[in-house]
Amino acid sequence: GIGGAERLVVDAAAAAHAKGHDVVVYTSHHDPSRCFTETRDGTLRVIVFGGFIPRTIAGRCHILCATLRGLALTAAIVARERLLAARGADVAFVDQLSVSVPFLRLAGLRAVFYCHFPDKLLAARRSPLKRLYRLPFDILEEATTGCAHALLVNSSFTRGVF
């Protein structure tokens, strides 16, 4: 859904745009009937990529699909920004999943990661199989969150986790 974290991303993008910066919002999903006005009225340019990867597989594997969507989106960003290198893109503001951060850094972009709640603490692990499934994603989250040039959090609790 859309809420506070998404509002923060749109507000940050709109503020940068208002100061004269060239801003592009990349996302793997954008529904013009359910989004913030700035992303549909032309204030912000929105590029969607990765929507061909499902959100779940039979109602399961949400984090796997989200990671794959994020990596596909990151590949599209890196490819597009390399083609537009003369434009001078230099900062990526990343929300939700940090797995893209090291790849964006390798592409020469400064990465700011906004973490509103660690996914590692959010997901239930009621069975040994679920704990095993989550393990690589938890390790990825820990390893990649710290790769950002700057880390923004929404609470003292989240700051204490990182």
Summary of the structure (lengths in Angstrom):
residues: 162
radius of gyration: 16.1
end to end distance: 24.8
largest distance: 51.4
contacts: 436
relative contact order: 0.13
helix: 49%
strand: 15%
